[in-house]
Amino acid sequence: MAALQLVERGEITLDEPLDKLLPEMSSIPILNDSNEIVKPKKSITLRHLLTHTAGFGYDFTSPKLNKWNKIKDGIIWQFNDKPRVFEAGSSFLYGTNID
């Protein structure tokens, strides 16, 4: 609700990149289907976060994230969060988008 109030006031929009407002979130890499960490090509927007299309998931909604503890052993991981599982706007998955 607070995010949409900011949109209503014109302080942010639904479709502007959140790279400057939430750099720690937008910099989280993607775990691709080959279990490789790749840099995102698209920025996350508020619309992506609100519609669960930013690429974030939960262990119980994503088989890749469910196996993350085993996968990350061979990866240097410097983030507090788990990786995203797809490029922003390319799919839908219930996840930590609005946590």
Phi and psi restraints in degrees (range 20) as a CNS / XPLOR table:
assign (resid 1 and name C) (resid 2 and name N)
       (resid 2 and name CA) (resid 2 and name C) 1.0 -62.4 20.0 2
assign (resid 2 and name N) (resid 2 and name CA)
       (resid 2 and name C) (resid 3 and name N) 1.0 -39.6 20.0 2
assign (resid 2 and name C) (resid 3 and name N)
       (resid 3 and name CA) (resid 3 and name C) 1.0 -63.0 20.0 2
assign (resid 3 and name N) (resid 3 and name CA)
       (resid 3 and name C) (resid 4 and name N) 1.0 -42.2 20.0 2
assign (resid 3 and name C) (resid 4 and name N)
       (resid 4 and name CA) (resid 4 and name C) 1.0 -70.6 20.0 2
assign (resid 4 and name N) (resid 4 and name CA)
       (resid 4 and name C) (resid 5 and name N) 1.0 -27.2 20.0 2
assign (resid 4 and name C) (resid 5 and name N)
       (resid 5 and name CA) (resid 5 and name C) 1.0 -66.4 20.0 2
assign (resid 5 and name N) (resid 5 and name CA)
       (resid 5 and name C) (resid 6 and name N) 1.0 -37.9 20.0 2
assign (resid 5 and name C) (resid 6 and name N)
       (resid 6 and name CA) (resid 6 and name C) 1.0 -65.2 20.0 2
assign (resid 6 and name N) (resid 6 and name CA)
       (resid 6 and name C) (resid 7 and name N) 1.0 -37.3 20.0 2
assign (resid 6 and name C) (resid 7 and name N)
       (resid 7 and name CA) (resid 7 and name C) 1.0 -63.9 20.0 2
assign (resid 7 and name N) (resid 7 and name CA)
       (resid 7 and name C) (resid 8 and name N) 1.0 -45.7 20.0 2
assign (resid 7 and name C) (resid 8 and name N)
       (resid 8 and name CA) (resid 8 and name C) 1.0 -59.6 20.0 2
assign (resid 8 and name N) (resid 8 and name CA)
       (resid 8 and name C) (resid 9 and name N) 1.0 -37.2 20.0 2
assign (resid 8 and name C) (resid 9 and name N)
       (resid 9 and name CA) (resid 9 and name C) 1.0 -78.3 20.0 2
assign (resid 9 and name N) (resid 9 and name CA)
       (resid 9 and name C) (resid 10 and name N) 1.0 -9.4 20.0 2
assign (resid 9 and name C) (resid 10 and name N)
       (resid 10 and name CA) (resid 10 and name C) 1.0 82.8 20.0 2
assign (resid 10 and name N) (resid 10 and name CA)
       (resid 10 and name C) (resid 11 and name N) 1.0 13.1 20.0 2
assign (resid 10 and name C) (resid 11 and name N)
       (resid 11 and name CA) (resid 11 and name C) 1.0 -79.6 20.0 2
assign (resid 11 and name N) (resid 11 and name CA)
       (resid 11 and name C) (resid 12 and name N) 1.0 -29.3 20.0 2
assign (resid 11 and name C) (resid 12 and name N)
       (resid 12 and name CA) (resid 12 and name C) 1.0 -142.3 20.0 2
assign (resid 12 and name N) (resid 12 and name CA)
       (resid 12 and name C) (resid 13 and name N) 1.0 168.6 20.0 2
assign (resid 12 and name C) (resid 13 and name N)
       (resid 13 and name CA) (resid 13 and name C) 1.0 -121.4 20.0 2
assign (resid 13 and name N) (resid 13 and name CA)
       (resid 13 and name C) (resid 14 and name N) 1.0 167.7 20.0 2
assign (resid 13 and name C) (resid 14 and name N)
       (resid 14 and name CA) (resid 14 and name C) 1.0 -70.0 20.0 2
assign (resid 14 and name N) (resid 14 and name CA)
       (resid 14 and name C) (resid 15 and name N) 1.0 -26.3 20.0 2
assign (resid 14 and name C) (resid 15 and name N)
       (resid 15 and name CA) (resid 15 and name C) 1.0 -114.6 20.0 2
assign (resid 15 and name N) (resid 15 and name CA)
       (resid 15 and name C) (resid 16 and name N) 1.0 7.5 20.0 2
assign (resid 15 and name C) (resid 16 and name N)
       (resid 16 and name CA) (resid 16 and name C) 1.0 -81.6 20.0 2
assign (resid 16 and name N) (resid 16 and name CA)
       (resid 16 and name C) (resid 17 and name N) 1.0 145.1 20.0 2
assign (resid 16 and name C) (resid 17 and name N)
       (resid 17 and name CA) (resid 17 and name C) 1.0 -60.7 20.0 2
assign (resid 17 and name N) (resid 17 and name CA)
       (resid 17 and name C) (resid 18 and name N) 1.0 141.4 20.0 2
assign (resid 17 and name C) (resid 18 and name N)
       (resid 18 and name CA) (resid 18 and name C) 1.0 -96.3 20.0 2
assign (resid 18 and name N) (resid 18 and name CA)
       (resid 18 and name C) (resid 19 and name N) 1.0 15.8 20.0 2
assign (resid 18 and name C) (resid 19 and name N)
       (resid 19 and name CA) (resid 19 and name C) 1.0 -55.8 20.0 2
assign (resid 19 and name N) (resid 19 and name CA)
       (resid 19 and name C) (resid 20 and name N) 1.0 -40.3 20.0 2
assign (resid 19 and name C) (resid 20 and name N)
       (resid 20 and name CA) (resid 20 and name C) 1.0 -82.5 20.0 2
assign (resid 20 and name N) (resid 20 and name CA)
       (resid 20 and name C) (resid 21 and name N) 1.0 -33.5 20.0 2
assign (resid 20 and name C) (resid 21 and name N)
       (resid 21 and name CA) (resid 21 and name C) 1.0 -78.0 20.0 2
assign (resid 21 and name N) (resid 21 and name CA)
       (resid 21 and name C) (resid 22 and name N) 1.0 -37.4 20.0 2
assign (resid 21 and name C) (resid 22 and name N)
       (resid 22 and name CA) (resid 22 and name C) 1.0 -132.9 20.0 2
assign (resid 22 and name N) (resid 22 and name CA)
       (resid 22 and name C) (resid 23 and name N) 1.0 62.2 20.0 2
assign (resid 22 and name C) (resid 23 and name N)
       (resid 23 and name CA) (resid 23 and name C) 1.0 -61.2 20.0 2
assign (resid 23 and name N) (resid 23 and name CA)
       (resid 23 and name C) (resid 24 and name N) 1.0 -31.5 20.0 2
assign (resid 23 and name C) (resid 24 and name N)
       (resid 24 and name CA) (resid 24 and name C) 1.0 -67.3 20.0 2
assign (resid 24 and name N) (resid 24 and name CA)
       (resid 24 and name C) (resid 25 and name N) 1.0 -29.5 20.0 2
assign (resid 24 and name C) (resid 25 and name N)
       (resid 25 and name CA) (resid 25 and name C) 1.0 -83.3 20.0 2
assign (resid 25 and name N) (resid 25 and name CA)
       (resid 25 and name C) (resid 26 and name N) 1.0 -45.0 20.0 2
assign (resid 25 and name C) (resid 26 and name N)
       (resid 26 and name CA) (resid 26 and name C) 1.0 -72.2 20.0 2
assign (resid 26 and name N) (resid 26 and name CA)
       (resid 26 and name C) (resid 27 and name N) 1.0 -15.1 20.0 2
assign (resid 26 and name C) (resid 27 and name N)
       (resid 27 and name CA) (resid 27 and name C) 1.0 -90.4 20.0 2
assign (resid 27 and name N) (resid 27 and name CA)
       (resid 27 and name C) (resid 28 and name N) 1.0 -3.2 20.0 2
assign (resid 27 and name C) (resid 28 and name N)
       (resid 28 and name CA) (resid 28 and name C) 1.0 -67.9 20.0 2
assign (resid 28 and name N) (resid 28 and name CA)
       (resid 28 and name C) (resid 29 and name N) 1.0 123.1 20.0 2
assign (resid 28 and name C) (resid 29 and name N)
       (resid 29 and name CA) (resid 29 and name C) 1.0 -70.6 20.0 2
assign (resid 29 and name N) (resid 29 and name CA)
       (resid 29 and name C) (resid 30 and name N) 1.0 174.4 20.0 2
assign (resid 29 and name C) (resid 30 and name N)
       (resid 30 and name CA) (resid 30 and name C) 1.0 -108.7 20.0 2
assign (resid 30 and name N) (resid 30 and name CA)
       (resid 30 and name C) (resid 31 and name N) 1.0 137.1 20.0 2
assign (resid 30 and name C) (resid 31 and name N)
       (resid 31 and name CA) (resid 31 and name C) 1.0 -93.1 20.0 2
assign (resid 31 and name N) (resid 31 and name CA)
       (resid 31 and name C) (resid 32 and name N) 1.0 109.9 20.0 2
assign (resid 31 and name C) (resid 32 and name N)
       (resid 32 and name CA) (resid 32 and name C) 1.0 -81.0 20.0 2
assign (resid 32 and name N) (resid 32 and name CA)
       (resid 32 and name C) (resid 33 and name N) 1.0 -179.5 20.0 2
assign (resid 32 and name C) (resid 33 and name N)
       (resid 33 and name CA) (resid 33 and name C) 1.0 -66.3 20.0 2
assign (resid 33 and name N) (resid 33 and name CA)
       (resid 33 and name C) (resid 34 and name N) 1.0 -17.4 20.0 2
assign (resid 33 and name C) (resid 34 and name N)
       (resid 34 and name CA) (resid 34 and name C) 1.0 -94.5 20.0 2
assign (resid 34 and name N) (resid 34 and name CA)
       (resid 34 and name C) (resid 35 and name N) 1.0 12.4 20.0 2
assign (resid 34 and name C) (resid 35 and name N)
       (resid 35 and name CA) (resid 35 and name C) 1.0 60.5 20.0 2
assign (resid 35 and name N) (resid 35 and name CA)
       (resid 35 and name C) (resid 36 and name N) 1.0 34.2 20.0 2
assign (resid 35 and name C) (resid 36 and name N)
       (resid 36 and name CA) (resid 36 and name C) 1.0 -106.2 20.0 2
assign (resid 36 and name N) (resid 36 and name CA)
       (resid 36 and name C) (resid 37 and name N) 1.0 145.3 20.0 2
assign (resid 36 and name C) (resid 37 and name N)
       (resid 37 and name CA) (resid 37 and name C) 1.0 -87.8 20.0 2
assign (resid 37 and name N) (resid 37 and name CA)
       (resid 37 and name C) (resid 38 and name N) 1.0 124.0 20.0 2
assign (resid 37 and name C) (resid 38 and name N)
       (resid 38 and name CA) (resid 38 and name C) 1.0 -126.8 20.0 2
assign (resid 38 and name N) (resid 38 and name CA)
       (resid 38 and name C) (resid 39 and name N) 1.0 151.0 20.0 2
assign (resid 38 and name C) (resid 39 and name N)
       (resid 39 and name CA) (resid 39 and name C) 1.0 -76.3 20.0 2
assign (resid 39 and name N) (resid 39 and name CA)
       (resid 39 and name C) (resid 40 and name N) 1.0 136.0 20.0 2
assign (resid 39 and name C) (resid 40 and name N)
       (resid 40 and name CA) (resid 40 and name C) 1.0 -64.5 20.0 2
assign (resid 40 and name N) (resid 40 and name CA)
       (resid 40 and name C) (resid 41 and name N) 1.0 146.7 20.0 2
assign (resid 40 and name C) (resid 41 and name N)
       (resid 41 and name CA) (resid 41 and name C) 1.0 -96.5 20.0 2
assign (resid 41 and name N) (resid 41 and name CA)
       (resid 41 and name C) (resid 42 and name N) 1.0 -24.8 20.0 2
assign (resid 41 and name C) (resid 42 and name N)
       (resid 42 and name CA) (resid 42 and name C) 1.0 -113.8 20.0 2
assign (resid 42 and name N) (resid 42 and name CA)
       (resid 42 and name C) (resid 43 and name N) 1.0 148.8 20.0 2
assign (resid 42 and name C) (resid 43 and name N)
       (resid 43 and name CA) (resid 43 and name C) 1.0 -80.8 20.0 2
assign (resid 43 and name N) (resid 43 and name CA)
       (resid 43 and name C) (resid 44 and name N) 1.0 152.9 20.0 2
assign (resid 43 and name C) (resid 44 and name N)
       (resid 44 and name CA) (resid 44 and name C) 1.0 -83.7 20.0 2
assign (resid 44 and name N) (resid 44 and name CA)
       (resid 44 and name C) (resid 45 and name N) 1.0 140.0 20.0 2
assign (resid 44 and name C) (resid 45 and name N)
       (resid 45 and name CA) (resid 45 and name C) 1.0 -116.9 20.0 2
assign (resid 45 and name N) (resid 45 and name CA)
       (resid 45 and name C) (resid 46 and name N) 1.0 167.8 20.0 2
assign (resid 45 and name C) (resid 46 and name N)
       (resid 46 and name CA) (resid 46 and name C) 1.0 -61.6 20.0 2
assign (resid 46 and name N) (resid 46 and name CA)
       (resid 46 and name C) (resid 47 and name N) 1.0 -37.6 20.0 2
assign (resid 46 and name C) (resid 47 and name N)
       (resid 47 and name CA) (resid 47 and name C) 1.0 -59.1 20.0 2
assign (resid 47 and name N) (resid 47 and name CA)
       (resid 47 and name C) (resid 48 and name N) 1.0 -42.4 20.0 2
assign (resid 47 and name C) (resid 48 and name N)
       (resid 48 and name CA) (resid 48 and name C) 1.0 -59.9 20.0 2
assign (resid 48 and name N) (resid 48 and name CA)
       (resid 48 and name C) (resid 49 and name N) 1.0 -44.1 20.0 2
assign (resid 48 and name C) (resid 49 and name N)
       (resid 49 and name CA) (resid 49 and name C) 1.0 -64.0 20.0 2
assign (resid 49 and name N) (resid 49 and name CA)
       (resid 49 and name C) (resid 50 and name N) 1.0 -44.5 20.0 2
assign (resid 49 and name C) (resid 50 and name N)
       (resid 50 and name CA) (resid 50 and name C) 1.0 -72.3 20.0 2
assign (resid 50 and name N) (resid 50 and name CA)
       (resid 50 and name C) (resid 51 and name N) 1.0 -23.3 20.0 2
assign (resid 50 and name C) (resid 51 and name N)
       (resid 51 and name CA) (resid 51 and name C) 1.0 -108.0 20.0 2
assign (resid 51 and name N) (resid 51 and name CA)
       (resid 51 and name C) (resid 52 and name N) 1.0 12.5 20.0 2
assign (resid 51 and name C) (resid 52 and name N)
       (resid 52 and name CA) (resid 52 and name C) 1.0 57.8 20.0 2
assign (resid 52 and name N) (resid 52 and name CA)
       (resid 52 and name C) (resid 53 and name N) 1.0 40.3 20.0 2
assign (resid 52 and name C) (resid 53 and name N)
       (resid 53 and name CA) (resid 53 and name C) 1.0 -120.5 20.0 2
assign (resid 53 and name N) (resid 53 and name CA)
       (resid 53 and name C) (resid 54 and name N) 1.0 19.9 20.0 2
assign (resid 53 and name C) (resid 54 and name N)
       (resid 54 and name CA) (resid 54 and name C) 1.0 -85.5 20.0 2
assign (resid 54 and name N) (resid 54 and name CA)
       (resid 54 and name C) (resid 55 and name N) 1.0 -12.4 20.0 2
assign (resid 54 and name C) (resid 55 and name N)
       (resid 55 and name CA) (resid 55 and name C) 1.0 105.3 20.0 2
assign (resid 55 and name N) (resid 55 and name CA)
       (resid 55 and name C) (resid 56 and name N) 1.0 -3.7 20.0 2
assign (resid 55 and name C) (resid 56 and name N)
       (resid 56 and name CA) (resid 56 and name C) 1.0 -84.9 20.0 2
assign (resid 56 and name N) (resid 56 and name CA)
       (resid 56 and name C) (resid 57 and name N) 1.0 150.9 20.0 2
assign (resid 56 and name C) (resid 57 and name N)
       (resid 57 and name CA) (resid 57 and name C) 1.0 -142.6 20.0 2
assign (resid 57 and name N) (resid 57 and name CA)
       (resid 57 and name C) (resid 58 and name N) 1.0 -176.9 20.0 2
assign (resid 57 and name C) (resid 58 and name N)
       (resid 58 and name CA) (resid 58 and name C) 1.0 -115.2 20.0 2
assign (resid 58 and name N) (resid 58 and name CA)
       (resid 58 and name C) (resid 59 and name N) 1.0 163.3 20.0 2
assign (resid 58 and name C) (resid 59 and name N)
       (resid 59 and name CA) (resid 59 and name C) 1.0 -56.3 20.0 2
assign (resid 59 and name N) (resid 59 and name CA)
       (resid 59 and name C) (resid 60 and name N) 1.0 -38.5 20.0 2
assign (resid 59 and name C) (resid 60 and name N)
       (resid 60 and name CA) (resid 60 and name C) 1.0 -85.3 20.0 2
assign (resid 60 and name N) (resid 60 and name CA)
       (resid 60 and name C) (resid 61 and name N) 1.0 -5.7 20.0 2
assign (resid 60 and name C) (resid 61 and name N)
       (resid 61 and name CA) (resid 61 and name C) 1.0 -107.3 20.0 2
assign (resid 61 and name N) (resid 61 and name CA)
       (resid 61 and name C) (resid 62 and name N) 1.0 -10.9 20.0 2
assign (resid 61 and name C) (resid 62 and name N)
       (resid 62 and name CA) (resid 62 and name C) 1.0 -134.7 20.0 2
assign (resid 62 and name N) (resid 62 and name CA)
       (resid 62 and name C) (resid 63 and name N) 1.0 117.5 20.0 2
assign (resid 62 and name C) (resid 63 and name N)
       (resid 63 and name CA) (resid 63 and name C) 1.0 -58.7 20.0 2
assign (resid 63 and name N) (resid 63 and name CA)
       (resid 63 and name C) (resid 64 and name N) 1.0 -35.7 20.0 2
assign (resid 63 and name C) (resid 64 and name N)
       (resid 64 and name CA) (resid 64 and name C) 1.0 -63.8 20.0 2
assign (resid 64 and name N) (resid 64 and name CA)
       (resid 64 and name C) (resid 65 and name N) 1.0 -44.6 20.0 2
assign (resid 64 and name C) (resid 65 and name N)
       (resid 65 and name CA) (resid 65 and name C) 1.0 -71.1 20.0 2
assign (resid 65 and name N) (resid 65 and name CA)
       (resid 65 and name C) (resid 66 and name N) 1.0 -29.0 20.0 2
assign (resid 65 and name C) (resid 66 and name N)
       (resid 66 and name CA) (resid 66 and name C) 1.0 -62.3 20.0 2
assign (resid 66 and name N) (resid 66 and name CA)
       (resid 66 and name C) (resid 67 and name N) 1.0 -31.1 20.0 2
assign (resid 66 and name C) (resid 67 and name N)
       (resid 67 and name CA) (resid 67 and name C) 1.0 -99.2 20.0 2
assign (resid 67 and name N) (resid 67 and name CA)
       (resid 67 and name C) (resid 68 and name N) 1.0 7.8 20.0 2
assign (resid 67 and name C) (resid 68 and name N)
       (resid 68 and name CA) (resid 68 and name C) 1.0 -55.4 20.0 2
assign (resid 68 and name N) (resid 68 and name CA)
       (resid 68 and name C) (resid 69 and name N) 1.0 -41.4 20.0 2
assign (resid 68 and name C) (resid 69 and name N)
       (resid 69 and name CA) (resid 69 and name C) 1.0 -60.6 20.0 2
assign (resid 69 and name N) (resid 69 and name CA)
       (resid 69 and name C) (resid 70 and name N) 1.0 -32.7 20.0 2
assign (resid 69 and name C) (resid 70 and name N)
       (resid 70 and name CA) (resid 70 and name C) 1.0 -78.8 20.0 2
assign (resid 70 and name N) (resid 70 and name CA)
       (resid 70 and name C) (resid 71 and name N) 1.0 -39.3 20.0 2
assign (resid 70 and name C) (resid 71 and name N)
       (resid 71 and name CA) (resid 71 and name C) 1.0 -66.7 20.0 2
assign (resid 71 and name N) (resid 71 and name CA)
       (resid 71 and name C) (resid 72 and name N) 1.0 -41.1 20.0 2
assign (resid 71 and name C) (resid 72 and name N)
       (resid 72 and name CA) (resid 72 and name C) 1.0 -70.6 20.0 2
assign (resid 72 and name N) (resid 72 and name CA)
       (resid 72 and name C) (resid 73 and name N) 1.0 -11.1 20.0 2
assign (resid 72 and name C) (resid 73 and name N)
       (resid 73 and name CA) (resid 73 and name C) 1.0 -57.1 20.0 2
assign (resid 73 and name N) (resid 73 and name CA)
       (resid 73 and name C) (resid 74 and name N) 1.0 -35.0 20.0 2
assign (resid 73 and name C) (resid 74 and name N)
       (resid 74 and name CA) (resid 74 and name C) 1.0 -96.4 20.0 2
assign (resid 74 and name N) (resid 74 and name CA)
       (resid 74 and name C) (resid 75 and name N) 1.0 11.2 20.0 2
assign (resid 74 and name C) (resid 75 and name N)
       (resid 75 and name CA) (resid 75 and name C) 1.0 -123.7 20.0 2
assign (resid 75 and name N) (resid 75 and name CA)
       (resid 75 and name C) (resid 76 and name N) 1.0 139.4 20.0 2
assign (resid 75 and name C) (resid 76 and name N)
       (resid 76 and name CA) (resid 76 and name C) 1.0 -82.2 20.0 2
assign (resid 76 and name N) (resid 76 and name CA)
       (resid 76 and name C) (resid 77 and name N) 1.0 114.2 20.0 2
assign (resid 76 and name C) (resid 77 and name N)
       (resid 77 and name CA) (resid 77 and name C) 1.0 -122.0 20.0 2
assign (resid 77 and name N) (resid 77 and name CA)
       (resid 77 and name C) (resid 78 and name N) 1.0 121.3 20.0 2
assign (resid 77 and name C) (resid 78 and name N)
       (resid 78 and name CA) (resid 78 and name C) 1.0 -113.0 20.0 2
assign (resid 78 and name N) (resid 78 and name CA)
       (resid 78 and name C) (resid 79 and name N) 1.0 12.9 20.0 2
assign (resid 78 and name C) (resid 79 and name N)
       (resid 79 and name CA) (resid 79 and name C) 1.0 -107.0 20.0 2
assign (resid 79 and name N) (resid 79 and name CA)
       (resid 79 and name C) (resid 80 and name N) 1.0 152.3 20.0 2
assign (resid 79 and name C) (resid 80 and name N)
       (resid 80 and name CA) (resid 80 and name C) 1.0 -76.0 20.0 2
assign (resid 80 and name N) (resid 80 and name CA)
       (resid 80 and name C) (resid 81 and name N) 1.0 -28.7 20.0 2
assign (resid 80 and name C) (resid 81 and name N)
       (resid 81 and name CA) (resid 81 and name C) 1.0 -94.3 20.0 2
assign (resid 81 and name N) (resid 81 and name CA)
       (resid 81 and name C) (resid 82 and name N) 1.0 165.6 20.0 2
assign (resid 81 and name C) (resid 82 and name N)
       (resid 82 and name CA) (resid 82 and name C) 1.0 -77.7 20.0 2
assign (resid 82 and name N) (resid 82 and name CA)
       (resid 82 and name C) (resid 83 and name N) 1.0 163.1 20.0 2
assign (resid 82 and name C) (resid 83 and name N)
       (resid 83 and name CA) (resid 83 and name C) 1.0 -68.9 20.0 2
assign (resid 83 and name N) (resid 83 and name CA)
       (resid 83 and name C) (resid 84 and name N) 1.0 162.4 20.0 2
assign (resid 83 and name C) (resid 84 and name N)
       (resid 84 and name CA) (resid 84 and name C) 1.0 -76.8 20.0 2
assign (resid 84 and name N) (resid 84 and name CA)
       (resid 84 and name C) (resid 85 and name N) 1.0 160.1 20.0 2
assign (resid 84 and name C) (resid 85 and name N)
       (resid 85 and name CA) (resid 85 and name C) 1.0 -112.8 20.0 2
assign (resid 85 and name N) (resid 85 and name CA)
       (resid 85 and name C) (resid 86 and name N) 1.0 -3.2 20.0 2
assign (resid 85 and name C) (resid 86 and name N)
       (resid 86 and name CA) (resid 86 and name C) 1.0 -161.2 20.0 2
assign (resid 86 and name N) (resid 86 and name CA)
       (resid 86 and name C) (resid 87 and name N) 1.0 165.0 20.0 2
assign (resid 86 and name C) (resid 87 and name N)
       (resid 87 and name CA) (resid 87 and name C) 1.0 -67.1 20.0 2
assign (resid 87 and name N) (resid 87 and name CA)
       (resid 87 and name C) (resid 88 and name N) 1.0 140.0 20.0 2
assign (resid 87 and name C) (resid 88 and name N)
       (resid 88 and name CA) (resid 88 and name C) 1.0 -54.1 20.0 2
assign (resid 88 and name N) (resid 88 and name CA)
       (resid 88 and name C) (resid 89 and name N) 1.0 131.4 20.0 2
assign (resid 88 and name C) (resid 89 and name N)
       (resid 89 and name CA) (resid 89 and name C) 1.0 83.8 20.0 2
assign (resid 89 and name N) (resid 89 and name CA)
       (resid 89 and name C) (resid 90 and name N) 1.0 -1.4 20.0 2
assign (resid 89 and name C) (resid 90 and name N)
       (resid 90 and name CA) (resid 90 and name C) 1.0 -96.5 20.0 2
assign (resid 90 and name N) (resid 90 and name CA)
       (resid 90 and name C) (resid 91 and name N) 1.0 -12.3 20.0 2
assign (resid 90 and name C) (resid 91 and name N)
       (resid 91 and name CA) (resid 91 and name C) 1.0 -161.1 20.0 2
assign (resid 91 and name N) (resid 91 and name CA)
       (resid 91 and name C) (resid 92 and name N) 1.0 -177.3 20.0 2
assign (resid 91 and name C) (resid 92 and name N)
       (resid 92 and name CA) (resid 92 and name C) 1.0 -129.1 20.0 2
assign (resid 92 and name N) (resid 92 and name CA)
       (resid 92 and name C) (resid 93 and name N) 1.0 137.5 20.0 2
assign (resid 92 and name C) (resid 93 and name N)
       (resid 93 and name CA) (resid 93 and name C) 1.0 -160.6 20.0 2
assign (resid 93 and name N) (resid 93 and name CA)
       (resid 93 and name C) (resid 94 and name N) 1.0 126.7 20.0 2
assign (resid 93 and name C) (resid 94 and name N)
       (resid 94 and name CA) (resid 94 and name C) 1.0 -62.7 20.0 2
assign (resid 94 and name N) (resid 94 and name CA)
       (resid 94 and name C) (resid 95 and name N) 1.0 132.3 20.0 2
assign (resid 94 and name C) (resid 95 and name N)
       (resid 95 and name CA) (resid 95 and name C) 1.0 -164.9 20.0 2
assign (resid 95 and name N) (resid 95 and name CA)
       (resid 95 and name C) (resid 96 and name N) 1.0 -159.5 20.0 2
assign (resid 95 and name C) (resid 96 and name N)
       (resid 96 and name CA) (resid 96 and name C) 1.0 -80.9 20.0 2
assign (resid 96 and name N) (resid 96 and name CA)
       (resid 96 and name C) (resid 97 and name N) 1.0 14.0 20.0 2
assign (resid 96 and name C) (resid 97 and name N)
       (resid 97 and name CA) (resid 97 and name C) 1.0 -49.5 20.0 2
assign (resid 97 and name N) (resid 97 and name CA)
       (resid 97 and name C) (resid 98 and name N) 1.0 -39.6 20.0 2
assign (resid 97 and name C) (resid 98 and name N)
       (resid 98 and name CA) (resid 98 and name C) 1.0 -113.5 20.0 2
assign (resid 98 and name N) (resid 98 and name CA)
       (resid 98 and name C) (resid 99 and name N) 1.0 11.5 20.0 2
